[in-house]
């Protein structure tokens, strides 16, 4: 019983409260190995999306790197779906 209680506490610490978050507003939260978290809302659906590697910095101010990233991520499924991490990552890079 104690182990289940500990797991529940960890889940509460890791998972942000969806009801308190605004829709489609990314915020910085380094947990679970990701840098950002957003409550994505589209078509009546809500989903917590985490994106961005916590151990890396994005260098969107360097034109060559930005061009390369936008070209690579453009072919990934979900670039126009707000419920995907790729959408939010591309938005952060302003692709």
KOLGU-4560 file (N, C-alpha, C; in nm, 3 decimals, padded with zeros to 5 digits):
<recs>
<n_xx: 00.082 n_yy: -00.119 n_zz: 00.000 ca_xx: 00.000 ca_yy: 00.000 ca_zz: 00.000 c_xx: 00.086 c_yy: 00.126 c_zz: 00.000 mol: A seq: 1 type: UNK>
<n_xx: 00.195 n_yy: 00.124 n_zz: 00.074 ca_xx: 00.282 ca_yy: 00.241 ca_zz: 00.080 c_xx: 00.343 c_yy: 00.273 c_zz: -00.055 mol: A seq: 2 type: UNK>
<n_xx: 00.381 n_yy: 00.171 n_zz: -00.129 ca_xx: 00.442 ca_yy: 00.193 ca_zz: -00.260 c_xx: 00.344 c_yy: 00.262 c_zz: -00.354 mol: A seq: 3 type: UNK>
<n_xx: 00.221 n_yy: 00.218 n_zz: -00.354 ca_xx: 00.119 ca_yy: 00.280 ca_zz: -00.439 c_xx: 00.102 c_yy: 00.428 c_zz: -00.401 mol: A seq: 4 type: UNK>
<n_xx: 00.108 n_yy: 00.459 n_zz: -00.275 ca_xx: 00.095 ca_yy: 00.597 ca_zz: -00.230 c_xx: 00.212 c_yy: 00.682 c_zz: -00.282 mol: A seq: 5 type: UNK>
<n_xx: 00.333 n_yy: 00.626 n_zz: -00.277 ca_xx: 00.449 ca_yy: 00.699 ca_zz: -00.326 c_xx: 00.439 c_yy: 00.725 c_zz: -00.476 mol: A seq: 6 type: UNK>
<n_xx: 00.394 n_yy: 00.624 n_zz: -00.551 ca_xx: 00.378 ca_yy: 00.641 ca_zz: -00.695 c_xx: 00.274 c_yy: 00.749 c_zz: -00.725 mol: A seq: 7 type: UNK>
<n_xx: 00.168 n_yy: 00.753 n_zz: -00.649 ca_xx: 00.065 ca_yy: 00.854 ca_zz: -00.668 c_xx: 00.121 c_yy: 00.993 c_zz: -00.640 mol: A seq: 8 type: UNK>
<n_xx: 00.201 n_yy: 01.006 n_zz: -00.536 ca_xx: 00.261 ca_yy: 01.135 ca_zz: -00.505 c_xx: 00.354 c_yy: 01.180 c_zz: -00.616 mol: A seq: 9 type: UNK>
<n_xx: 00.434 n_yy: 01.089 n_zz: -00.670 ca_xx: 00.524 ca_yy: 01.125 ca_zz: -00.779 c_xx: 00.447 c_yy: 01.172 c_zz: -00.901 mol: A seq: 10 type: UNK>
<n_xx: 00.339 n_yy: 01.103 n_zz: -00.932 ca_xx: 00.258 ca_yy: 01.139 ca_zz: -01.048 c_xx: 00.201 c_yy: 01.279 c_zz: -01.030 mol: A seq: 11 type: UNK>
<n_xx: 00.156 n_yy: 01.311 n_zz: -00.910 ca_xx: 00.102 ca_yy: 01.444 ca_zz: -00.883 c_xx: 00.209 c_yy: 01.551 c_zz: -00.897 mol: A seq: 12 type: UNK>
<n_xx: 00.332 n_yy: 01.520 n_zz: -00.857 ca_xx: 00.441 ca_yy: 01.617 ca_zz: -00.868 c_xx: 00.480 c_yy: 01.640 c_zz: -01.013 mol: A seq: 13 type: UNK>
<n_xx: 00.478 n_yy: 01.535 n_zz: -01.094 ca_xx: 00.522 ca_yy: 01.543 ca_zz: -01.232 c_xx: 00.415 c_yy: 01.602 c_zz: -01.323 mol: A seq: 14 type: UNK>
<n_xx: 00.291 n_yy: 01.561 n_zz: -01.307 ca_xx: 00.184 ca_yy: 01.603 ca_zz: -01.396 c_xx: 00.130 c_yy: 01.739 c_zz: -01.355 mol: A seq: 15 type: UNK>
<n_xx: 00.133 n_yy: 01.837 n_zz: -01.445 ca_xx: 00.073 ca_yy: 01.966 ca_zz: -01.413 c_xx: -00.079 c_yy: 01.955 c_zz: -01.412 mol: A seq: 16 type: UNK>
<n_xx: -00.143 n_yy: 02.041 n_zz: -01.337 ca_xx: -00.289 ca_yy: 02.040 ca_zz: -01.327 c_xx: -00.348 c_yy: 02.105 c_zz: -01.452 mol: A seq: 17 type: UNK>
<n_xx: -00.414 n_yy: 02.025 n_zz: -01.536 ca_xx: -00.468 ca_yy: 02.075 ca_zz: -01.662 c_xx: -00.571 c_yy: 02.185 c_zz: -01.641 mol: A seq: 18 type: UNK>
<n_xx: -00.649 n_yy: 02.174 n_zz: -01.533 ca_xx: -00.756 ca_yy: 02.271 ca_zz: -01.511 c_xx: -00.702 c_yy: 02.411 c_zz: -01.481 mol: A seq: 19 type: UNK>
<n_xx: -00.579 n_yy: 02.420 n_zz: -01.430 ca_xx: -00.521 ca_yy: 02.550 ca_zz: -01.394 c_xx: -00.441 c_yy: 02.613 c_zz: -01.509 mol: A seq: 20 type: UNK>
<n_xx: -00.416 n_yy: 02.536 n_zz: -01.615 ca_xx: -00.335 ca_yy: 02.586 ca_zz: -01.726 c_xx: -00.423 c_yy: 02.651 c_zz: -01.832 mol: A seq: 21 type: UNK>
<n_xx: -00.368 n_yy: 02.754 n_zz: -01.898 ca_xx: -00.437 ca_yy: 02.818 ca_zz: -02.010 c_xx: -00.410 c_yy: 02.738 c_zz: -02.136 mol: A seq: 22 type: UNK>
<n_xx: -00.505 n_yy: 02.739 n_zz: -02.227 ca_xx: -00.489 ca_yy: 02.666 ca_zz: -02.354 c_xx: -00.387 c_yy: 02.734 c_zz: -02.444 mol: A seq: 23 type: UNK>
<n_xx: -00.304 n_yy: 02.653 n_zz: -02.507 ca_xx: -00.211 ca_yy: 02.695 ca_zz: -02.611 c_xx: -00.113 c_yy: 02.804 c_zz: -02.568 mol: A seq: 24 type: UNK>
<n_xx: -00.070 n_yy: 02.798 n_zz: -02.442 ca_xx: 00.031 ca_yy: 02.892 ca_zz: -02.392 c_xx: 00.146 c_yy: 02.810 c_zz: -02.334 mol: A seq: 25 type: UNK>
<n_xx: 00.257 n_yy: 02.796 n_zz: -02.411 ca_xx: 00.371 ca_yy: 02.718 ca_zz: -02.361 c_xx: 00.434 c_yy: 02.785 c_zz: -02.239 mol: A seq: 26 type: UNK>
<n_xx: 00.483 n_yy: 02.702 n_zz: -02.148 ca_xx: 00.555 ca_yy: 02.756 ca_zz: -02.033 c_xx: 00.676 c_yy: 02.667 c_zz: -02.007 mol: A seq: 27 type: UNK>
<n_xx: 00.774 n_yy: 02.726 n_zz: -01.945 ca_xx: 00.899 ca_yy: 02.656 ca_zz: -01.916 c_xx: 00.878 c_yy: 02.569 c_zz: -01.793 mol: A seq: 28 type: UNK>
<n_xx: 00.908 n_yy: 02.442 n_zz: -01.807 ca_xx: 00.896 ca_yy: 02.348 ca_zz: -01.695 c_xx: 00.984 c_yy: 02.229 c_zz: -01.724 mol: A seq: 29 type: UNK>
<n_xx: 01.102 n_yy: 02.225 n_zz: -01.664 ca_xx: 01.197 ca_yy: 02.119 ca_zz: -01.692 c_xx: 01.166 c_yy: 02.000 c_zz: -01.602 mol: A seq: 30 type: UNK>
<n_xx: 01.087 n_yy: 01.909 n_zz: -01.655 ca_xx: 01.055 ca_yy: 01.783 ca_zz: -01.588 c_xx: 01.038 c_yy: 01.677 c_zz: -01.694 mol: A seq: 31 type: UNK>
<n_xx: 01.072 n_yy: 01.556 n_zz: -01.659 ca_xx: 01.057 ca_yy: 01.446 ca_zz: -01.753 c_xx: 01.151 c_yy: 01.456 c_zz: -01.872 mol: A seq: 32 type: UNK>
<n_xx: 01.261 n_yy: 01.531 n_zz: -01.859 ca_xx: 01.358 ca_yy: 01.542 ca_zz: -01.966 c_xx: 01.319 c_yy: 01.641 c_zz: -02.075 mol: A seq: 33 type: UNK>
<n_xx: 01.210 n_yy: 01.714 n_zz: -02.056 ca_xx: 01.166 ca_yy: 01.811 ca_zz: -02.155 c_xx: 01.171 c_yy: 01.952 c_zz: -02.097 mol: A seq: 34 type: UNK>
<n_xx: 01.185 n_yy: 02.051 n_zz: -02.184 ca_xx: 01.206 ca_yy: 02.188 ca_zz: -02.141 c_xx: 01.077 c_yy: 02.268 c_zz: -02.126 mol: A seq: 35 type: UNK>
<n_xx: 00.978 n_yy: 02.239 n_zz: -02.210 ca_xx: 00.854 ca_yy: 02.316 ca_zz: -02.210 c_xx: 00.733 c_yy: 02.224 c_zz: -02.196 mol: A seq: 36 type: UNK>
<n_xx: 00.623 n_yy: 02.281 n_zz: -02.147 ca_xx: 00.497 ca_yy: 02.209 ca_zz: -02.139 c_xx: 00.387 c_yy: 02.305 c_zz: -02.183 mol: A seq: 37 type: UNK>
<n_xx: 00.287 n_yy: 02.251 n_zz: -02.252 ca_xx: 00.176 ca_yy: 02.332 ca_zz: -02.298 c_xx: 00.048 c_yy: 02.249 c_zz: -02.290 mol: A seq: 38 type: UNK>
<n_xx: -00.060 n_yy: 02.314 n_zz: -02.255 ca_xx: -00.191 ca_yy: 02.250 ca_zz: -02.260 c_xx: -00.247 c_yy: 02.281 c_zz: -02.398 mol: A seq: 39 type: UNK>
<n_xx: -00.240 n_yy: 02.185 n_zz: -02.489 ca_xx: -00.282 ca_yy: 02.205 ca_zz: -02.626 c_xx: -00.432 c_yy: 02.179 c_zz: -02.638 mol: A seq: 40 type: UNK>
<n_xx: -00.504 n_yy: 02.272 n_zz: -02.697 ca_xx: -00.648 ca_yy: 02.261 ca_zz: -02.716 c_xx: -00.679 c_yy: 02.280 c_zz: -02.863 mol: A seq: 41 type: UNK>
<n_xx: -00.752 n_yy: 02.184 n_zz: -02.919 ca_xx: -00.791 ca_yy: 02.193 ca_zz: -03.060 c_xx: -00.914 c_yy: 02.106 c_zz: -03.083 mol: A seq: 42 type: UNK>
<n_xx: -01.017 n_yy: 02.163 n_zz: -03.140 ca_xx: -01.137 ca_yy: 02.086 ca_zz: -03.174 c_xx: -01.206 c_yy: 02.024 c_zz: -03.054 mol: A seq: 43 type: UNK>
<n_xx: -01.207 n_yy: 02.091 n_zz: -02.941 ca_xx: -01.272 ca_yy: 02.039 ca_zz: -02.821 c_xx: -01.189 c_yy: 01.938 c_zz: -02.744 mol: A seq: 44 type: UNK>
<n_xx: -01.068 n_yy: 01.909 n_zz: -02.788 ca_xx: -00.979 ca_yy: 01.816 ca_zz: -02.719 c_xx: -00.872 c_yy: 01.893 c_zz: -02.645 mol: A seq: 45 type: UNK>
<n_xx: -00.828 n_yy: 01.838 n_zz: -02.533 ca_xx: -00.719 ca_yy: 01.896 ca_zz: -02.453 c_xx: -00.613 c_yy: 01.789 c_zz: -02.430 mol: A seq: 46 type: UNK>
<n_xx: -00.487 n_yy: 01.830 n_zz: -02.436 ca_xx: -00.378 ca_yy: 01.735 ca_zz: -02.418 c_xx: -00.257 c_yy: 01.809 c_zz: -02.363 mol: A seq: 47 type: UNK>
<n_xx: -00.189 n_yy: 01.749 n_zz: -02.267 ca_xx: -00.064 ca_yy: 01.804 ca_zz: -02.216 c_xx: 00.048 c_yy: 01.758 c_zz: -02.310 mol: A seq: 48 type: UNK>
<n_xx: 00.121 n_yy: 01.854 n_zz: -02.366 ca_xx: 00.229 ca_yy: 01.823 ca_zz: -02.459 c_xx: 00.359 c_yy: 01.877 c_zz: -02.402 mol: A seq: 49 type: UNK>
<n_xx: 00.460 n_yy: 01.792 n_zz: -02.396 ca_xx: 00.594 ca_yy: 01.833 ca_zz: -02.352 c_xx: 00.685 c_yy: 01.829 c_zz: -02.473 mol: A seq: 50 type: UNK>
<n_xx: 00.771 n_yy: 01.930 n_zz: -02.485 ca_xx: 00.862 ca_yy: 01.934 ca_zz: -02.599 c_xx: 00.989 c_yy: 02.007 c_zz: -02.562 mol: A seq: 51 type: UNK>
<n_xx: 01.094 n_yy: 01.982 n_zz: -02.640 ca_xx: 01.224 ca_yy: 02.047 ca_zz: -02.620 c_xx: 01.311 c_yy: 01.968 c_zz: -02.525 mol: A seq: 52 type: UNK>
<n_xx: 01.431 n_yy: 01.937 n_zz: -02.568 ca_xx: 01.526 ca_yy: 01.864 ca_zz: -02.485 c_xx: 01.579 c_yy: 01.955 c_zz: -02.375 mol: A seq: 53 type: UNK>
<n_xx: 01.570 n_yy: 01.911 n_zz: -02.252 ca_xx: 01.612 ca_yy: 01.993 ca_zz: -02.137 c_xx: 01.762 c_yy: 02.015 c_zz: -02.134 mol: A seq: 54 type: UNK>
<n_xx: 01.838 n_yy: 01.929 n_zz: -02.201 ca_xx: 01.983 ca_yy: 01.940 ca_zz: -02.198 c_xx: 02.042 c_yy: 02.015 c_zz: -02.316 mol: A seq: 55 type: UNK>
<n_xx: 01.956 n_yy: 02.071 n_zz: -02.402 ca_xx: 02.006 ca_yy: 02.141 ca_zz: -02.520 c_xx: 01.948 c_yy: 02.283 c_zz: -02.526 mol: A seq: 56 type: UNK>
<n_xx: 02.018 n_yy: 02.370 n_zz: -02.591 ca_xx: 01.967 ca_yy: 02.505 ca_zz: -02.615 c_xx: 01.931 c_yy: 02.516 c_zz: -02.763 mol: A seq: 57 type: UNK>
<n_xx: 01.826 n_yy: 02.591 n_zz: -02.794 ca_xx: 01.794 ca_yy: 02.611 ca_zz: -02.934 c_xx: 01.868 c_yy: 02.735 c_zz: -02.981 mol: A seq: 58 type: UNK>
<n_xx: 01.917 n_yy: 02.728 n_zz: -03.100 ca_xx: 01.997 ca_yy: 02.838 ca_zz: -03.156 c_xx: 01.925 c_yy: 02.895 c_zz: -03.277 mol: A seq: 59 type: UNK>
<n_xx: 01.803 n_yy: 02.940 n_zz: -03.254 ca_xx: 01.720 ca_yy: 02.989 ca_zz: -03.364 c_xx: 01.768 c_yy: 03.122 c_zz: -03.419 mol: A seq: 60 type: UNK>
<n_xx: 01.859 n_yy: 03.189 n_zz: -03.351 ca_xx: 01.911 ca_yy: 03.316 ca_zz: -03.400 c_xx: 02.019 c_yy: 03.298 c_zz: -03.507 mol: A seq: 61 type: UNK>
<n_xx: 02.063 n_yy: 03.174 n_zz: -03.527 ca_xx: 02.163 ca_yy: 03.145 ca_zz: -03.630 c_xx: 02.090 c_yy: 03.094 c_zz: -03.755 mol: A seq: 62 type: UNK>
<n_xx: 02.089 n_yy: 03.171 n_zz: -03.862 ca_xx: 02.009 ca_yy: 03.140 ca_zz: -03.980 c_xx: 02.031 c_yy: 03.001 c_zz: -04.039 mol: A seq: 63 type: UNK>
<n_xx: 02.154 n_yy: 02.953 n_zz: -04.044 ca_xx: 02.182 ca_yy: 02.821 ca_zz: -04.102 c_xx: 02.118 c_yy: 02.711 c_zz: -04.019 mol: A seq: 64 type: UNK>
<n_xx: 02.128 n_yy: 02.723 n_zz: -03.887 ca_xx: 02.070 ca_yy: 02.622 ca_zz: -03.800 c_xx: 01.919 c_yy: 02.624 c_zz: -03.806 mol: A seq: 65 type: UNK>
<n_xx: 01.861 n_yy: 02.743 n_zz: -03.812 ca_xx: 01.715 ca_yy: 02.756 ca_zz: -03.821 c_xx: 01.664 c_yy: 02.695 c_zz: -03.951 mol: A seq: 66 type: UNK>
<n_xx: 01.731 n_yy: 02.725 n_zz: -04.060 ca_xx: 01.692 ca_yy: 02.671 ca_zz: -04.191 c_xx: 01.699 c_yy: 02.518 c_zz: -04.191 mol: A seq: 67 type: UNK>
<n_xx: 01.806 n_yy: 02.464 n_zz: -04.133 ca_xx: 01.824 ca_yy: 02.320 ca_zz: -04.126 c_xx: 01.716 c_yy: 02.254 c_zz: -04.041 mol: A seq: 68 type: UNK>
<n_xx: 01.688 n_yy: 02.313 n_zz: -03.924 ca_xx: 01.585 ca_yy: 02.254 ca_zz: -03.837 c_xx: 01.448 c_yy: 02.258 c_zz: -03.903 mol: A seq: 69 type: UNK>
<n_xx: 01.414 n_yy: 02.371 n_zz: -03.962 ca_xx: 01.282 ca_yy: 02.384 ca_zz: -04.026 c_xx: 01.266 c_yy: 02.286 c_zz: -04.141 mol: A seq: 70 type: UNK>
<n_xx: 01.373 n_yy: 02.262 n_zz: -04.216 ca_xx: 01.369 ca_yy: 02.165 ca_zz: -04.326 c_xx: 01.351 c_yy: 02.023 c_zz: -04.272 mol: A seq: 71 type: UNK>
<n_xx: 01.423 n_yy: 01.990 n_zz: -04.164 ca_xx: 01.414 ca_yy: 01.855 ca_zz: -04.106 c_xx: 01.278 c_yy: 01.828 c_zz: -04.047 mol: A seq: 72 type: UNK>
<n_xx: 01.225 n_yy: 01.926 n_zz: -03.973 ca_xx: 01.100 ca_yy: 01.901 ca_zz: -03.900 c_xx: 00.977 c_yy: 01.921 c_zz: -03.988 mol: A seq: 73 type: UNK>
<n_xx: 00.993 n_yy: 01.976 n_zz: -04.106 ca_xx: 00.880 ca_yy: 01.999 ca_zz: -04.195 c_xx: 00.817 c_yy: 01.871 c_zz: -04.246 mol: A seq: 74 type: UNK>
<n_xx: 00.896 n_yy: 01.766 n_zz: -04.259 ca_xx: 00.844 ca_yy: 01.639 ca_zz: -04.310 c_xx: 00.785 c_yy: 01.549 c_zz: -04.202 mol: A seq: 75 type: UNK>
<n_xx: 00.793 n_yy: 01.590 n_zz: -04.077 ca_xx: 00.741 ca_yy: 01.509 ca_zz: -03.967 c_xx: 00.591 c_yy: 01.529 c_zz: -03.956 mol: A seq: 76 type: UNK>
<n_xx: 00.520 n_yy: 01.421 n_zz: -03.933 ca_xx: 00.375 ca_yy: 01.427 ca_zz: -03.920 c_xx: 00.336 c_yy: 01.517 c_zz: -03.802 mol: A seq: 77 type: UNK>
<n_xx: 00.233 n_yy: 01.597 n_zz: -03.819 ca_xx: 00.179 ca_yy: 01.677 ca_zz: -03.710 c_xx: 00.224 c_yy: 01.822 c_zz: -03.708 mol: A seq: 78 type: UNK>
<n_xx: 00.281 n_yy: 01.871 n_zz: -03.818 ca_xx: 00.330 ca_yy: 02.008 ca_zz: -03.814 c_xx: 00.218 c_yy: 02.112 c_zz: -03.812 mol: A seq: 79 type: UNK>
<n_xx: 00.094 n_yy: 02.071 n_zz: -03.843 ca_xx: -00.018 ca_yy: 02.166 ca_zz: -03.837 c_xx: -00.121 c_yy: 02.127 c_zz: -03.730 mol: A seq: 80 type: UNK>
<n_xx: -00.087 n_yy: 02.027 n_zz: -03.648 ca_xx: -00.177 ca_yy: 01.978 ca_zz: -03.544 c_xx: -00.129 c_yy: 02.029 c_zz: -03.408 mol: A seq: 81 type: UNK>
<n_xx: -00.210 n_yy: 02.110 n_zz: -03.341 ca_xx: -00.170 ca_yy: 02.168 ca_zz: -03.213 c_xx: -00.150 c_yy: 02.064 c_zz: -03.104 mol: A seq: 82 type: UNK>
<n_xx: -00.200 n_yy: 01.942 n_zz: -03.123 ca_xx: -00.186 ca_yy: 01.838 ca_zz: -03.023 c_xx: -00.054 c_yy: 01.761 c_zz: -03.036 mol: A seq: 83 type: UNK>
<n_xx: 00.034 n_yy: 01.805 n_zz: -03.126 ca_xx: 00.163 ca_yy: 01.736 ca_zz: -03.144 c_xx: 00.278 c_yy: 01.822 c_zz: -03.094 mol: A seq: 84 type: UNK>
<n_xx: 00.382 n_yy: 01.757 n_zz: -03.048 ca_xx: 00.502 ca_yy: 01.827 ca_zz: -02.999 c_xx: 00.573 c_yy: 01.897 c_zz: -03.114 mol: A seq: 85 type: UNK>
<n_xx: 00.568 n_yy: 01.840 n_zz: -03.234 ca_xx: 00.634 ca_yy: 01.901 ca_zz: -03.349 c_xx: 00.577 c_yy: 02.040 c_zz: -03.379 mol: A seq: 86 type: UNK>
<n_xx: 00.447 n_yy: 02.057 n_zz: -03.367 ca_xx: 00.384 ca_yy: 02.188 ca_zz: -03.390 c_xx: 00.443 c_yy: 02.293 c_zz: -03.297 mol: A seq: 87 type: UNK>
<n_xx: 00.451 n_yy: 02.259 n_zz: -03.169 ca_xx: 00.498 ca_yy: 02.356 ca_zz: -03.070 c_xx: 00.647 c_yy: 02.383 c_zz: -03.082 mol: A seq: 88 type: UNK>
<n_xx: 00.725 n_yy: 02.281 n_zz: -03.118 ca_xx: 00.867 ca_yy: 02.300 ca_zz: -03.138 c_xx: 00.893 c_yy: 02.391 c_zz: -03.258 mol: A seq: 89 type: UNK>
<n_xx: 00.820 n_yy: 02.368 n_zz: -03.367 ca_xx: 00.834 ca_yy: 02.453 ca_zz: -03.487 c_xx: 00.790 c_yy: 02.596 c_zz: -03.455 mol: A seq: 90 type: UNK>
<n_xx: 00.690 n_yy: 02.611 n_zz: -03.372 ca_xx: 00.644 ca_yy: 02.744 ca_zz: -03.333 c_xx: 00.751 c_yy: 02.816 c_zz: -03.253 mol: A seq: 91 type: UNK>
<n_xx: 00.821 n_yy: 02.744 n_zz: -03.164 ca_xx: 00.928 ca_yy: 02.804 ca_zz: -03.086 c_xx: 01.043 c_yy: 02.850 c_zz: -03.176 mol: A seq: 92 type: UNK>
<n_xx: 01.067 n_yy: 02.776 n_zz: -03.283 ca_xx: 01.172 ca_yy: 02.812 ca_zz: -03.379 c_xx: 01.122 c_yy: 02.913 c_zz: -03.481 mol: A seq: 93 type: UNK>
<n_xx: 00.993 n_yy: 02.941 n_zz: -03.482 ca_xx: 00.930 ca_yy: 03.034 ca_zz: -03.577 c_xx: 00.951 c_yy: 02.989 c_zz: -03.721 mol: A seq: 94 type: UNK>
<n_xx: 00.922 n_yy: 02.859 n_zz: -03.745 ca_xx: 00.933 ca_yy: 02.802 ca_zz: -03.881 c_xx: 00.811 c_yy: 02.838 c_zz: -03.963 mol: A seq: 95 type: UNK>
</recs>
